[in-house]
Amino acid sequence: MADRETDGPSVEIHASADDAGVFVVESGSSRLEELAALYLYLTCGESIRSAGMAMGQAAIDVLADKYRADLGRANGSIWHQSSADSPYPILR
C-alpha cells in the first residue's frame, strides 16, 4: 500500500513463508509498520509479534494509545462498512 498523494514510504503486507496464517508487515517507516500491524491485530488478529516475540497486552495498549487518532480515522472510514455482499458501500 502506498499513499498516492505523497512520495512517503509504502507498507507491504504478505503471508509468512513459514506460516500462511501469519502476516508480515514491512515498511521503510517504523510508524507505518506499527500502525498497520496494530490495525490488523485489532481488526482480525490473534496475536501481534515484534522481533519474533509475542507482544503482551500492556505493550499493545501502549501502541493503541500512541495511534488512537489514526485508529479513530480508520474506524470512521466508509470502507469499514464494506462486506462481501456490499464491497462498495459508498455506492449504496
QUIRA-V399562 format. One record per helix or strand. SS is the DSSP state (H for helix, E for strand). FROM is the first residue (numbers start at 1). LEN is the number of residues. Records with the same first field share a line. If there is no record, write none. Layout:
BEGIN
SS=FROM-LEN + FROM-LEN
END
This chain:
BEGIN
E=11-5 + 23-5 + 49-2 + 53-2
H=30-15 + 57-10 + 68-8 + 78-4 + 89-3
END
